[in-house]
Amino acid sequence: MFRYMNSTGERYAVYSWKLVNTDKLKEGQRDSQELRDMEKHILKDFDDSIKTRDAEHTTVG
């Protein structure tokens, strides 16, 4: 689990079964992006002043 707070003070958390790429999944666990990769992406977006949560749910119409 990785917790972070956006620029407006809202708290968020992201979860993954895998911490790094070499971690093995147990029976019944879904494959997902590694937690360290998600953390890097969120922190990079924070440095670039991108609202990660809003950017993921934005559509073009």
C-alpha distance matrix in Angstrom:
0.0 3.8 6.6 10.1 13.5 16.2 19.8 21.0 18.6 16.5 12.9 10.2 6.6 5.6 4.5 6.7 8.9 10.0 8.9 12.5 15.4 17.2 14.9 16.8 15.9 17.3 19.8 18.7 15.3 15.3 15.3 13.0 12.4 10.7 7.4 9.8 12.2 10.2 9.6 13.3 14.4 13.0 14.5 17.7 18.1 17.8 20.5 22.6 22.5 21.1 19.3 16.5 16.0 19.8 20.6 18.6 20.7 24.0 26.9 30.3 33.3
3.8 0.0 3.8 6.7 10.4 13.0 16.4 18.0 15.8 14.1 10.7 8.4 5.5 5.3 6.6 8.9 11.8 12.0 10.2 13.2 16.2 18.5 16.8 19.2 18.6 20.5 23.1 22.0 18.4 17.9 17.3 14.4 12.8 11.1 7.4 8.8 10.9 8.6 6.9 10.6 11.8 9.9 11.0 14.4 14.9 14.2 16.8 19.1 18.9 17.9 16.3 13.9 13.8 17.6 18.4 17.0 19.4 22.3 25.5 28.7 31.9
6.6 3.8 0.0 3.8 7.1 10.1 13.6 14.8 12.3 10.7 7.2 5.7 4.2 6.5 8.9 12.0 15.0 15.7 14.0 16.9 19.9 22.2 20.6 22.9 22.1 23.7 26.1 24.7 21.2 20.7 20.3 17.3 15.9 14.6 11.0 12.1 13.8 11.0 9.0 12.4 13.1 10.3 11.1 14.8 14.6 13.2 16.1 18.5 17.6 16.8 14.8 13.1 12.7 16.3 17.7 16.9 18.8 21.6 25.1 28.3 31.3
10.1 6.7 3.8 0.0 3.8 6.6 9.9 11.5 9.3 8.4 5.8 5.5 6.3 8.6 11.8 14.8 18.1 18.3 16.5 18.9 21.7 24.4 23.2 25.7 25.0 26.9 29.3 27.7 24.2 23.2 22.6 19.3 17.3 16.4 12.9 13.3 14.3 11.4 9.1 11.8 12.1 8.6 9.0 12.6 12.0 10.0 13.1 15.4 14.2 13.8 11.9 10.9 11.0 14.2 15.7 15.6 17.6 20.0 23.6 26.6 29.7
13.5 10.4 7.1 3.8 0.0 3.8 6.8 7.9 5.6 5.5 4.4 6.1 8.7 11.5 14.9 18.1 21.5 22.0 20.2 22.5 25.2 28.0 26.9 29.3 28.5 30.4 32.6 30.8 27.4 26.2 25.7 22.3 20.4 19.8 16.4 16.8 17.5 14.4 12.3 14.4 14.1 10.3 10.6 13.7 12.4 9.7 12.9 15.0 12.9 12.9 10.7 10.9 10.7 13.2 15.3 15.9 17.4 19.3 23.1 26.0 28.9
16.2 13.0 10.1 6.6 3.8 0.0 3.8 5.5 5.4 5.5 6.6 7.8 10.8 13.0 16.7 19.7 23.4 23.7 22.1 24.0 26.3 29.5 28.6 31.0 30.2 32.3 34.3 32.3 28.9 27.3 26.6 23.0 20.9 20.8 17.9 18.1 17.9 14.8 13.2 14.6 13.5 9.8 10.2 12.5 10.4 7.8 11.1 12.4 9.8 9.7 7.3 8.5 8.8 10.4 12.5 13.9 15.2 16.6 20.4 23.0 25.9
19.8 16.4 13.6 9.9 6.8 3.8 0.0 3.8 5.5 7.5 9.7 11.5 14.6 16.8 20.5 23.4 27.0 27.2 25.4 27.1 29.4 32.6 31.9 34.5 33.8 36.0 38.1 36.1 32.6 30.9 30.1 26.4 24.2 24.1 21.2 21.0 20.7 17.9 16.1 16.9 15.7 12.2 11.9 13.6 11.3 8.3 10.8 11.8 8.6 9.6 8.0 10.5 11.3 11.9 13.8 16.0 17.2 17.8 21.5 23.7 26.5
21.0 18.0 14.8 11.5 7.9 5.5 3.8 0.0 3.8 5.8 9.1 11.5 15.1 17.8 21.5 24.7 28.3 28.9 27.5 29.5 31.8 34.9 34.0 36.3 35.3 37.2 39.0 36.8 33.5 31.9 31.4 27.9 26.0 26.2 23.3 23.6 23.4 20.2 18.7 20.0 18.6 15.0 15.3 17.1 14.5 11.8 14.5 15.2 11.7 12.2 9.8 12.3 11.9 12.1 14.9 16.9 17.2 17.9 21.6 23.9 26.3
18.6 15.8 12.3 9.3 5.6 5.4 5.5 3.8 0.0 3.8 6.4 9.6 13.1 16.2 19.7 23.1 26.5 27.3 25.8 28.1 30.7 33.6 32.4 34.7 33.6 35.3 37.2 35.1 31.9 30.7 30.5 27.1 25.4 25.1 21.9 22.3 22.7 19.6 17.7 19.5 18.8 15.0 15.1 17.6 15.6 12.7 15.6 17.0 14.0 14.4 11.9 13.5 12.8 14.0 16.8 18.2 18.7 20.0 23.8 26.4 28.9
16.5 14.1 10.7 8.4 5.5 5.5 7.5 5.8 3.8 0.0 3.8 6.7 10.4 13.5 17.0 20.5 24.0 25.1 24.0 26.5 28.9 31.9 30.4 32.4 31.1 32.6 34.3 32.0 28.9 27.6 27.6 24.3 23.0 23.1 20.0 21.1 21.4 17.9 16.6 18.9 17.8 14.0 15.1 17.7 15.5 13.2 16.7 17.8 14.9 14.4 11.2 12.0 10.5 12.0 15.1 15.8 16.0 17.9 21.6 24.6 27.0
12.9 10.7 7.2 5.8 4.4 6.6 9.7 9.1 6.4 3.8 0.0 3.8 7.0 10.5 13.8 17.4 20.7 21.9 20.7 23.5 26.1 28.8 27.1 29.1 27.8 29.2 31.1 29.0 25.8 24.8 25.0 21.8 20.6 20.4 17.1 18.4 19.1 15.7 14.3 17.1 16.5 12.8 14.0 17.1 15.5 13.4 16.9 18.5 16.2 15.5 12.5 12.3 10.7 13.3 16.0 16.0 16.7 19.1 22.8 26.0 28.6
10.2 8.4 5.7 5.5 6.1 7.8 11.5 11.5 9.6 6.7 3.8 0.0 3.8 6.9 10.3 13.9 17.3 18.6 17.8 20.5 22.9 25.7 24.0 25.8 24.4 25.9 27.7 25.5 22.3 21.1 21.2 18.1 17.0 17.0 14.0 15.7 16.2 12.6 11.9 14.9 14.1 10.8 12.8 15.8 14.2 13.0 16.7 18.1 16.3 14.8 11.9 10.5 8.7 11.9 14.2 13.5 14.5 17.4 20.8 24.2 26.9
6.6 5.5 4.2 6.3 8.7 10.8 14.6 15.1 13.1 10.4 7.0 3.8 0.0 3.8 6.7 10.4 13.7 15.0 14.4 17.3 19.8 22.4 20.5 22.2 20.8 22.3 24.2 22.2 18.9 18.0 18.2 15.2 14.3 14.0 10.9 13.1 14.1 10.7 10.2 13.8 13.5 10.8 12.9 16.0 15.2 14.5 17.9 19.5 18.4 16.8 14.2 12.0 10.6 14.2 15.8 14.3 15.8 19.0 22.3 25.7 28.5
5.6 5.3 6.5 8.6 11.5 13.0 16.8 17.8 16.2 13.5 10.5 6.9 3.8 0.0 3.8 7.0 10.6 11.8 11.6 14.3 16.4 19.2 17.4 19.0 17.6 19.4 21.3 19.4 15.9 14.7 14.5 11.4 10.6 10.5 7.8 10.6 11.2 7.9 8.5 12.0 11.6 9.9 12.6 15.2 14.7 14.9 18.1 19.4 18.9 16.9 14.7 11.7 10.7 14.4 15.2 13.1 15.1 18.4 21.3 24.7 27.6
4.5 6.6 8.9 11.8 14.9 16.7 20.5 21.5 19.7 17.0 13.8 10.3 6.7 3.8 0.0 3.8 7.0 8.9 9.4 12.5 14.5 16.7 14.4 15.7 14.1 15.7 17.7 16.0 12.5 11.7 11.8 9.4 9.4 9.0 6.8 10.3 11.4 9.0 10.1 13.6 13.7 12.7 15.2 17.8 17.7 18.2 21.1 22.5 22.4 20.3 18.3 15.1 14.1 17.8 18.3 15.7 17.6 21.1 23.7 27.1 29.9
6.7 8.9 12.0 14.8 18.1 19.7 23.4 24.7 23.1 20.5 17.4 13.9 10.4 7.0 3.8 0.0 3.8 5.4 6.9 9.7 11.2 13.3 11.0 12.1 10.6 12.6 14.8 13.6 9.8 9.1 8.6 6.5 6.9 6.3 5.5 9.3 10.3 8.9 10.7 13.7 14.0 14.1 16.5 18.6 19.0 20.0 22.6 23.9 24.3 22.1 20.6 17.1 16.5 20.0 19.9 17.1 19.4 22.7 24.9 28.2 31.0
8.9 11.8 15.0 18.1 21.5 23.4 27.0 28.3 26.5 24.0 20.7 17.3 13.7 10.6 7.0 3.8 0.0 3.8 6.7 9.3 10.5 11.6 8.5 8.9 7.2 9.0 11.5 10.9 7.2 7.7 7.6 7.3 8.7 7.6 7.8 11.1 12.5 12.1 13.7 16.5 17.2 17.6 19.8 21.8 22.5 23.5 25.9 27.3 27.9 25.7 24.3 20.8 20.2 23.7 23.6 20.6 22.8 26.1 28.1 31.3 34.1
10.0 12.0 15.7 18.3 22.0 23.7 27.2 28.9 27.3 25.1 21.9 18.6 15.0 11.8 8.9 5.4 3.8 0.0 3.8 5.6 6.9 8.1 5.6 7.4 7.3 10.2 13.2 13.3 9.7 9.7 8.0 7.4 7.4 5.1 6.2 8.7 10.1 10.8 12.3 14.4 15.6 16.7 18.4 20.1 21.4 22.6 24.5 26.0 27.0 25.1 24.3 20.7 20.8 24.3 23.7 21.0 23.6 26.7 28.7 31.7 34.7
8.9 10.2 14.0 16.5 20.2 22.1 25.4 27.5 25.8 24.0 20.7 17.8 14.4 11.6 9.4 6.9 6.7 3.8 0.0 3.8 7.0 8.4 6.7 9.8 10.6 13.4 16.7 17.0 13.4 13.4 11.6 10.2 8.9 5.3 4.8 6.0 8.6 9.7 10.1 12.1 14.1 15.0 16.1 18.0 19.8 20.6 22.2 24.1 25.3 23.8 23.3 20.0 20.6 24.2 23.6 21.4 24.3 27.2 29.5 32.4 35.6
12.5 13.2 16.9 18.9 22.5 24.0 27.1 29.5 28.1 26.5 23.5 20.5 17.3 14.3 12.5 9.7 9.3 5.6 3.8 0.0 3.8 5.6 5.8 9.4 11.2 14.5 17.8 18.4 15.0 14.5 11.9 10.7 8.8 5.3 6.7 6.2 7.9 10.3 11.1 11.9 14.0 15.8 16.6 17.9 20.0 21.3 22.4 24.0 25.8 24.3 24.3 21.0 22.1 25.4 24.3 22.2 25.4 28.0 30.0 32.7 36.0
15.4 16.2 19.9 21.7 25.2 26.3 29.4 31.8 30.7 28.9 26.1 22.9 19.8 16.4 14.5 11.2 10.5 6.9 7.0 3.8 0.0 3.8 5.6 8.4 10.4 14.1 17.0 17.7 14.6 13.7 10.5 9.9 8.3 6.1 9.0 8.9 9.0 11.8 13.4 13.7 15.1 17.6 18.7 19.3 21.3 23.2 24.2 25.3 27.3 25.5 25.7 22.2 23.3 26.4 24.8 22.6 25.7 28.1 29.8 32.2 35.4
17.2 18.5 22.2 24.4 28.0 29.5 32.6 34.9 33.6 31.9 28.8 25.7 22.4 19.2 16.7 13.3 11.6 8.1 8.4 5.6 3.8 0.0 3.8 6.4 9.6 12.9 16.0 17.6 14.9 14.9 12.1 12.5 11.7 9.3 11.8 11.7 12.6 15.3 16.5 16.9 18.7 21.0 21.9 22.7 24.9 26.5 27.4 28.8 30.8 29.2 29.3 25.8 26.8 30.0 28.6 26.2 29.3 31.8 33.4 35.9 39.1
14.9 16.8 20.6 23.2 26.9 28.6 31.9 34.0 32.4 30.4 27.1 24.0 20.5 17.4 14.4 11.0 8.5 5.6 6.7 5.8 5.6 3.8 0.0 3.8 6.6 9.7 13.1 14.7 11.9 12.6 10.6 11.3 11.3 8.9 10.8 11.7 13.2 15.1 16.3 17.6 19.3 21.0 22.2 23.5 25.3 26.7 28.0 29.6 31.2 29.4 29.1 25.5 26.0 29.5 28.4 25.8 28.7 31.5 33.3 36.0 39.1
16.8 19.2 22.9 25.7 29.3 31.0 34.5 36.3 34.7 32.4 29.1 25.8 22.2 19.0 15.7 12.1 8.9 7.4 9.8 9.4 8.4 6.4 3.8 0.0 3.8 6.6 9.8 11.8 9.8 11.0 9.5 11.5 12.7 11.2 13.4 14.9 16.0 17.6 19.2 20.7 22.0 23.6 25.2 26.5 28.0 29.6 31.1 32.5 33.9 31.9 31.3 27.6 27.8 31.1 30.1 27.2 29.7 32.7 34.2 37.0 39.8
15.9 18.6 22.1 25.0 28.5 30.2 33.8 35.3 33.6 31.1 27.8 24.4 20.8 17.6 14.1 10.6 7.2 7.3 10.6 11.2 10.4 9.6 6.6 3.8 0.0 3.8 6.7 8.1 6.0 7.7 7.3 9.9 12.0 11.3 13.3 15.7 16.6 17.4 19.4 21.4 22.2 23.5 25.5 27.0 28.0 29.5 31.5 32.7 33.7 31.5 30.5 26.8 26.4 29.7 29.0 25.8 27.9 31.1 32.5 35.4 38.0
17.3 20.5 23.7 26.9 30.4 32.3 36.0 37.2 35.3 32.6 29.2 25.9 22.3 19.4 15.7 12.6 9.0 10.2 13.4 14.5 14.1 12.9 9.7 6.6 3.8 0.0 3.8 6.3 5.7 8.8 9.9 12.7 15.3 14.7 16.2 18.8 20.0 20.4 22.3 24.5 25.4 26.3 28.4 30.1 31.0 32.3 34.5 35.8 36.6 34.3 33.0 29.3 28.6 31.9 31.5 28.2 30.0 33.4 34.7 37.8 40.2
19.8 23.1 26.1 29.3 32.6 34.3 38.1 39.0 37.2 34.3 31.1 27.7 24.2 21.3 17.7 14.8 11.5 13.2 16.7 17.8 17.0 16.0 13.1 9.8 6.7 3.8 0.0 3.8 5.7 8.8 10.7 14.0 17.1 17.3 18.9 21.8 22.6 22.8 25.0 27.3 27.7 28.6 31.0 32.6 33.2 34.7 37.0 38.1 38.7 36.2 34.7 31.0 30.0 33.0 32.7 29.2 30.6 34.0 35.0 38.0 40.2
18.7 22.0 24.7 27.7 30.8 32.3 36.1 36.8 35.1 32.0 29.0 25.5 22.2 19.4 16.0 13.6 10.9 13.3 17.0 18.4 17.7 17.6 14.7 11.8 8.1 6.3 3.8 0.0 3.8 6.5 9.5 12.5 16.0 16.8 18.3 21.6 22.1 21.6 24.0 26.5 26.5 27.2 29.9 31.5 31.7 33.2 35.8 36.6 37.0 34.2 32.5 28.9 27.5 30.4 30.2 26.6 27.7 31.1 32.1 35.2 37.2
15.3 18.4 21.2 24.2 27.4 28.9 32.6 33.5 31.9 28.9 25.8 22.3 18.9 15.9 12.5 9.8 7.2 9.7 13.4 15.0 14.6 14.9 11.9 9.8 6.0 5.7 5.7 3.8 0.0 3.8 6.6 9.1 12.4 13.1 14.5 17.8 18.3 17.9 20.2 22.7 22.8 23.4 26.1 27.8 28.0 29.4 32.0 32.9 33.3 30.7 29.1 25.4 24.3 27.3 27.1 23.6 25.0 28.4 29.6 32.8 35.1
15.3 17.9 20.7 23.2 26.2 27.3 30.9 31.9 30.7 27.6 24.8 21.1 18.0 14.7 11.7 9.1 7.7 9.7 13.4 14.5 13.7 14.9 12.6 11.0 7.7 8.8 8.8 6.5 3.8 0.0 3.8 6.2 9.9 11.6 13.4 16.7 16.5 15.9 18.8 21.0 20.5 21.4 24.3 25.6 25.6 27.4 30.0 30.5 31.0 28.2 26.6 22.9 21.8 24.6 24.1 20.5 22.0 25.3 26.3 29.3 31.6
15.3 17.3 20.3 22.6 25.7 26.6 30.1 31.4 30.5 27.6 25.0 21.2 18.2 14.5 11.8 8.6 7.6 8.0 11.6 11.9 10.5 12.1 10.6 9.5 7.3 9.9 10.7 9.5 6.6 3.8 0.0 3.8 7.1 8.9 11.5 14.4 13.7 13.8 16.8 18.5 18.1 19.6 22.4 23.3 23.6 25.7 27.9 28.4 29.3 26.5 25.4 21.6 21.1 24.0 22.9 19.5 21.5 24.5 25.5 28.4 30.9
13.0 14.4 17.3 19.3 22.3 23.0 26.4 27.9 27.1 24.3 21.8 18.1 15.2 11.4 9.4 6.5 7.3 7.4 10.2 10.7 9.9 12.5 11.3 11.5 9.9 12.7 14.0 12.5 9.1 6.2 3.8 0.0 3.8 6.4 8.7 11.6 10.6 10.2 13.4 15.2 14.5 15.9 18.8 19.7 19.9 21.9 24.2 24.7 25.5 22.7 21.7 17.9 17.6 20.5 19.4 16.1 18.4 21.4 22.7 25.6 28.4
12.4 12.8 15.9 17.3 20.4 20.9 24.2 26.0 25.4 23.0 20.6 17.0 14.3 10.6 9.4 6.9 8.7 7.4 8.9 8.8 8.3 11.7 11.3 12.7 12.0 15.3 17.1 16.0 12.4 9.9 7.1 3.8 0.0 3.8 6.4 8.6 6.9 7.0 10.3 11.6 11.1 12.8 15.5 16.2 16.7 18.9 20.9 21.4 22.5 20.0 19.4 15.6 16.0 19.0 17.6 14.8 17.7 20.3 22.0 24.7 27.8
10.7 11.1 14.6 16.4 19.8 20.8 24.1 26.2 25.1 23.1 20.4 17.0 14.0 10.5 9.0 6.3 7.6 5.1 5.3 5.3 6.1 9.3 8.9 11.2 11.3 14.7 17.3 16.8 13.1 11.6 8.9 6.4 3.8 0.0 3.8 5.6 5.4 6.5 8.8 10.2 10.9 12.6 14.5 15.7 16.9 18.6 20.3 21.4 22.8 20.8 20.4 16.8 17.5 20.8 19.6 17.2 20.3 23.0 25.0 27.7 30.9
7.4 7.4 11.0 12.9 16.4 17.9 21.2 23.3 21.9 20.0 17.1 14.0 10.9 7.8 6.8 5.5 7.8 6.2 4.8 6.7 9.0 11.8 10.8 13.4 13.3 16.2 18.9 18.3 14.5 13.4 11.5 8.7 6.4 3.8 0.0 3.8 5.4 5.1 6.1 8.7 9.9 10.6 12.2 14.2 15.4 16.4 18.4 19.9 20.9 19.2 18.5 15.2 15.8 19.4 18.8 16.7 19.7 22.5 25.0 27.9 31.2
9.8 8.8 12.1 13.3 16.8 18.1 21.0 23.6 22.3 21.1 18.4 15.7 13.1 10.6 10.3 9.3 11.1 8.7 6.0 6.2 8.9 11.7 11.7 14.9 15.7 18.8 21.8 21.6 17.8 16.7 14.4 11.6 8.6 5.6 3.8 0.0 3.8 5.5 5.0 6.2 8.6 9.9 10.5 12.2 14.2 15.2 16.4 18.3 19.8 18.6 18.6 15.6 17.0 20.5 19.5 18.0 21.4 23.8 26.3 29.0 32.4
12.2 10.9 13.8 14.3 17.5 17.9 20.7 23.4 22.7 21.4 19.1 16.2 14.1 11.2 11.4 10.3 12.5 10.1 8.6 7.9 9.0 12.6 13.2 16.0 16.6 20.0 22.6 22.1 18.3 16.5 13.7 10.6 6.9 5.4 5.4 3.8 0.0 3.8 5.4 5.1 6.2 8.7 10.0 10.6 12.3 14.2 15.4 16.5 18.3 16.7 17.0 13.7 15.5 18.6 17.0 15.5 19.1 21.2 23.5 25.9 29.4
10.2 8.6 11.0 11.4 14.4 14.8 17.9 20.2 19.6 17.9 15.7 12.6 10.7 7.9 9.0 8.9 12.1 10.8 9.7 10.3 11.8 15.3 15.1 17.6 17.4 20.4 22.8 21.6 17.9 15.9 13.8 10.2 7.0 6.5 5.1 5.5 3.8 0.0 3.8 5.5 5.1 6.2 8.6 9.9 10.6 12.3 14.3 15.3 16.4 14.4 14.1 10.6 12.0 15.3 14.2 12.6 16.0 18.3 20.9 23.6 27.0
9.6 6.9 9.0 9.1 12.3 13.2 16.1 18.7 17.7 16.6 14.3 11.9 10.2 8.5 10.1 10.7 13.7 12.3 10.1 11.1 13.4 16.5 16.3 19.2 19.4 22.3 25.0 24.0 20.2 18.8 16.8 13.4 10.3 8.8 6.1 5.0 5.4 3.8 0.0 3.8 5.5 5.2 6.2 8.5 9.9 10.5 12.3 14.2 15.2 14.1 13.9 11.1 12.8 16.2 15.5 14.7 18.0 20.2 23.1 25.8 29.3
13.3 10.6 12.4 11.8 14.4 14.6 16.9 20.0 19.5 18.9 17.1 14.9 13.8 12.0 13.6 13.7 16.5 14.4 12.1 11.9 13.7 16.9 17.6 20.7 21.4 24.5 27.3 26.5 22.7 21.0 18.5 15.2 11.6 10.2 8.7 6.2 5.1 5.5 3.8 0.0 3.8 5.5 5.2 6.0 8.5 9.8 10.5 12.2 14.1 13.3 14.1 11.7 14.2 17.1 15.7 15.4 19.0 20.6 23.4 25.6 29.3
14.4 11.8 13.1 12.1 14.1 13.5 15.7 18.6 18.8 17.8 16.5 14.1 13.5 11.6 13.7 14.0 17.2 15.6 14.1 14.0 15.1 18.7 19.3 22.0 22.2 25.4 27.7 26.5 22.8 20.5 18.1 14.5 11.1 10.9 9.9 8.6 6.2 5.1 5.5 3.8 0.0 3.8 5.6 5.2 6.2 8.6 10.0 10.5 12.2 10.5 11.4 8.6 11.4 13.9 12.2 11.8 15.6 17.0 19.6 21.8 25.5
13.0 9.9 10.3 8.6 10.3 9.8 12.2 15.0 15.0 14.0 12.8 10.8 10.8 9.9 12.7 14.1 17.6 16.7 15.0 15.8 17.6 21.0 21.0 23.6 23.5 26.3 28.6 27.2 23.4 21.4 19.6 15.9 12.8 12.6 10.6 9.9 8.7 6.2 5.2 5.5 3.8 0.0 3.8 5.5 5.1 6.1 8.7 9.9 10.4 8.9 8.9 6.4 9.0 11.8 11.0 11.1 14.5 16.1 19.3 21.7 25.3
14.5 11.0 11.1 9.0 10.6 10.2 11.9 15.3 15.1 15.1 14.0 12.8 12.9 12.6 15.2 16.5 19.8 18.4 16.1 16.6 18.7 21.9 22.2 25.2 25.5 28.4 31.0 29.9 26.1 24.3 22.4 18.8 15.5 14.5 12.2 10.5 10.0 8.6 6.2 5.2 5.6 3.8 0.0 3.8 5.4 4.9 6.2 8.6 9.7 9.7 10.5 9.2 12.1 14.6 13.9 14.6 17.9 19.1 22.4 24.5 28.1
17.7 14.4 14.8 12.6 13.7 12.5 13.6 17.1 17.6 17.7 17.1 15.8 16.0 15.2 17.8 18.6 21.8 20.1 18.0 17.9 19.3 22.7 23.5 26.5 27.0 30.1 32.6 31.5 27.8 25.6 23.3 19.7 16.2 15.7 14.2 12.2 10.6 9.9 8.5 6.0 5.2 5.5 3.8 0.0 3.8 5.3 5.1 6.2 8.6 8.5 10.6 9.5 13.0 14.8 13.2 14.3 17.8 18.4 21.3 23.1 26.8
18.1 14.9 14.6 12.0 12.4 10.4 11.3 14.5 15.6 15.5 15.5 14.2 15.2 14.7 17.7 19.0 22.5 21.4 19.8 20.0 21.3 24.9 25.3 28.0 28.0 31.0 33.2 31.7 28.0 25.6 23.6 19.9 16.7 16.9 15.4 14.2 12.3 10.6 9.9 8.5 6.2 5.1 5.4 3.8 0.0 3.8 5.4 5.0 6.1 4.9 6.9 6.2 10.0 11.2 9.7 11.4 14.6 15.0 18.1 19.8 23.4
17.8 14.2 13.2 10.0 9.7 7.8 8.3 11.8 12.7 13.2 13.4 13.0 14.5 14.9 18.2 20.0 23.5 22.6 20.6 21.3 23.2 26.5 26.7 29.6 29.5 32.3 34.7 33.2 29.4 27.4 25.7 21.9 18.9 18.6 16.4 15.2 14.2 12.3 10.5 9.8 8.6 6.1 4.9 5.3 3.8 0.0 3.8 5.4 5.0 5.8 7.0 7.5 10.7 12.1 11.7 13.6 16.4 16.9 20.3 22.2 25.7
20.5 16.8 16.1 13.1 12.9 11.1 10.8 14.5 15.6 16.7 16.9 16.7 17.9 18.1 21.1 22.6 25.9 24.5 22.2 22.4 24.2 27.4 28.0 31.1 31.5 34.5 37.0 35.8 32.0 30.0 27.9 24.2 20.9 20.3 18.4 16.4 15.4 14.3 12.3 10.5 10.0 8.7 6.2 5.1 5.4 3.8 0.0 3.8 5.5 7.6 10.1 10.8 14.3 15.4 14.5 16.6 19.5 19.6 22.8 24.2 27.8
22.6 19.1 18.5 15.4 15.0 12.4 11.8 15.2 17.0 17.8 18.5 18.1 19.5 19.4 22.5 23.9 27.3 26.0 24.1 24.0 25.3 28.8 29.6 32.5 32.7 35.8 38.1 36.6 32.9 30.5 28.4 24.7 21.4 21.4 19.9 18.3 16.5 15.3 14.2 12.2 10.5 9.9 8.6 6.2 5.0 5.4 3.8 0.0 3.8 5.5 9.0 10.1 13.7 14.0 12.5 15.1 17.9 17.3 20.2 21.3 24.8
22.5 18.9 17.6 14.2 12.9 9.8 8.6 11.7 14.0 14.9 16.2 16.3 18.4 18.9 22.4 24.3 27.9 27.0 25.3 25.8 27.3 30.8 31.2 33.9 33.7 36.6 38.7 37.0 33.3 31.0 29.3 25.5 22.5 22.8 20.9 19.8 18.3 16.4 15.2 14.1 12.2 10.4 9.7 8.6 6.1 5.0 5.5 3.8 0.0 3.8 6.5 8.9 12.0 11.8 11.2 14.2 16.4 15.8 19.0 20.2 23.5
21.1 17.9 16.8 13.8 12.9 9.7 9.6 12.2 14.4 14.4 15.5 14.8 16.8 16.9 20.3 22.1 25.7 25.1 23.8 24.3 25.5 29.2 29.4 31.9 31.5 34.3 36.2 34.2 30.7 28.2 26.5 22.7 20.0 20.8 19.2 18.6 16.7 14.4 14.1 13.3 10.5 8.9 9.7 8.5 4.9 5.8 7.6 5.5 3.8 0.0 3.8 5.7 8.9 8.5 7.4 10.5 12.7 12.2 15.4 16.9 20.3
19.3 16.3 14.8 11.9 10.7 7.3 8.0 9.8 11.9 11.2 12.5 11.9 14.2 14.7 18.3 20.6 24.3 24.3 23.3 24.3 25.7 29.3 29.1 31.3 30.5 33.0 34.7 32.5 29.1 26.6 25.4 21.7 19.4 20.4 18.5 18.6 17.0 14.1 13.9 14.1 11.4 8.9 10.5 10.6 6.9 7.0 10.1 9.0 6.5 3.8 0.0 3.8 5.7 5.5 6.0 8.7 10.4 10.6 14.2 16.3 19.5
16.5 13.9 13.1 10.9 10.9 8.5 10.5 12.3 13.5 12.0 12.3 10.5 12.0 11.7 15.1 17.1 20.8 20.7 20.0 21.0 22.2 25.8 25.5 27.6 26.8 29.3 31.0 28.9 25.4 22.9 21.6 17.9 15.6 16.8 15.2 15.6 13.7 10.6 11.1 11.7 8.6 6.4 9.2 9.5 6.2 7.5 10.8 10.1 8.9 5.7 3.8 0.0 3.8 5.5 5.1 6.2 8.9 10.1 13.6 16.2 19.6
16.0 13.8 12.7 11.0 10.7 8.8 11.3 11.9 12.8 10.5 10.7 8.7 10.6 10.7 14.1 16.5 20.2 20.8 20.6 22.1 23.3 26.8 26.0 27.8 26.4 28.6 30.0 27.5 24.3 21.8 21.1 17.6 16.0 17.5 15.8 17.0 15.5 12.0 12.8 14.2 11.4 9.0 12.1 13.0 10.0 10.7 14.3 13.7 12.0 8.9 5.7 3.8 0.0 3.8 5.5 5.4 6.8 9.0 12.6 15.8 18.7
19.8 17.6 16.3 14.2 13.2 10.4 11.9 12.1 14.0 12.0 13.3 11.9 14.2 14.4 17.8 20.0 23.7 24.3 24.2 25.4 26.4 30.0 29.5 31.1 29.7 31.9 33.0 30.4 27.3 24.6 24.0 20.5 19.0 20.8 19.4 20.5 18.6 15.3 16.2 17.1 13.9 11.8 14.6 14.8 11.2 12.1 15.4 14.0 11.8 8.5 5.5 5.5 3.8 0.0 3.8 5.5 5.4 6.2 10.0 12.8 15.7
20.6 18.4 17.7 15.7 15.3 12.5 13.8 14.9 16.8 15.1 16.0 14.2 15.8 15.2 18.3 19.9 23.6 23.7 23.6 24.3 24.8 28.6 28.4 30.1 29.0 31.5 32.7 30.2 27.1 24.1 22.9 19.4 17.6 19.6 18.8 19.5 17.0 14.2 15.5 15.7 12.2 11.0 13.9 13.2 9.7 11.7 14.5 12.5 11.2 7.4 6.0 5.1 5.5 3.8 0.0 3.8 5.5 5.3 8.7 11.1 14.5
18.6 17.0 16.9 15.6 15.9 13.9 16.0 16.9 18.2 15.8 16.0 13.5 14.3 13.1 15.7 17.1 20.6 21.0 21.4 22.2 22.6 26.2 25.8 27.2 25.8 28.2 29.2 26.6 23.6 20.5 19.5 16.1 14.8 17.2 16.7 18.0 15.5 12.6 14.7 15.4 11.8 11.1 14.6 14.3 11.4 13.6 16.6 15.1 14.2 10.5 8.7 6.2 5.4 5.5 3.8 0.0 3.8 5.8 8.6 11.7 14.9
20.7 19.4 18.8 17.6 17.4 15.2 17.2 17.2 18.7 16.0 16.7 14.5 15.8 15.1 17.6 19.4 22.8 23.6 24.3 25.4 25.7 29.3 28.7 29.7 27.9 30.0 30.6 27.7 25.0 22.0 21.5 18.4 17.7 20.3 19.7 21.4 19.1 16.0 18.0 19.0 15.6 14.5 17.9 17.8 14.6 16.4 19.5 17.9 16.4 12.7 10.4 8.9 6.8 5.4 5.5 3.8 0.0 3.8 6.5 10.1 12.7
24.0 22.3 21.6 20.0 19.3 16.6 17.8 17.9 20.0 17.9 19.1 17.4 19.0 18.4 21.1 22.7 26.1 26.7 27.2 28.0 28.1 31.8 31.5 32.7 31.1 33.4 34.0 31.1 28.4 25.3 24.5 21.4 20.3 23.0 22.5 23.8 21.2 18.3 20.2 20.6 17.0 16.1 19.1 18.4 15.0 16.9 19.6 17.3 15.8 12.2 10.6 10.1 9.0 6.2 5.3 5.8 3.8 0.0 3.8 6.9 9.7
26.9 25.5 25.1 23.6 23.1 20.4 21.5 21.6 23.8 21.6 22.8 20.8 22.3 21.3 23.7 24.9 28.1 28.7 29.5 30.0 29.8 33.4 33.3 34.2 32.5 34.7 35.0 32.1 29.6 26.3 25.5 22.7 22.0 25.0 25.0 26.3 23.5 20.9 23.1 23.4 19.6 19.3 22.4 21.3 18.1 20.3 22.8 20.2 19.0 15.4 14.2 13.6 12.6 10.0 8.7 8.6 6.5 3.8 0.0 3.8 6.4
30.3 28.7 28.3 26.6 26.0 23.0 23.7 23.9 26.4 24.6 26.0 24.2 25.7 24.7 27.1 28.2 31.3 31.7 32.4 32.7 32.2 35.9 36.0 37.0 35.4 37.8 38.0 35.2 32.8 29.3 28.4 25.6 24.7 27.7 27.9 29.0 25.9 23.6 25.8 25.6 21.8 21.7 24.5 23.1 19.8 22.2 24.2 21.3 20.2 16.9 16.3 16.2 15.8 12.8 11.1 11.7 10.1 6.9 3.8 0.0 3.7
33.3 31.9 31.3 29.7 28.9 25.9 26.5 26.3 28.9 27.0 28.6 26.9 28.5 27.6 29.9 31.0 34.1 34.7 35.6 36.0 35.4 39.1 39.1 39.8 38.0 40.2 40.2 37.2 35.1 31.6 30.9 28.4 27.8 30.9 31.2 32.4 29.4 27.0 29.3 29.3 25.5 25.3 28.1 26.8 23.4 25.7 27.8 24.8 23.5 20.3 19.5 19.6 18.7 15.7 14.5 14.9 12.7 9.7 6.4 3.7 0.0
